[in-house]
């Protein structure tokens, strides 16, 4: 299902983005 694949892509992108944001936040702290 195409919609499902796009949904997982979005989840993965959000997950990676949150990880990157956390790393930046840790470096500032």
C-alpha positions in Angstrom: 0.0 0.0 0.0 1.4 3.3 -1.1 -0.1 5.4 1.7 1.3 3.0 4.3 4.8 3.3 2.8 4.6 7.0 2.8 3.5 7.0 6.4 6.5 4.9 7.5 8.8 7.3 5.5 7.3 10.2 7.4 7.7 8.4 10.8 11.3 7.6 10.0 12.0 11.2 8.9 10.5 12.5 12.1 12.5 10.0 14.2 15.8 11.0 12.6 14.9 14.7 12.9 14.2 14.4 16.6 17.4 12.5 17.1 19.4 15.3 15.3 17.6 17.9 17.4 18.4 16.0 20.6 22.1 15.9 19.7 22.2 19.6 18.9 20.5 20.3 22.3 23.0 18.1 24.1 25.9 20.0 22.6 24.5 23.3 23.7 23.8 22.2 27.2 
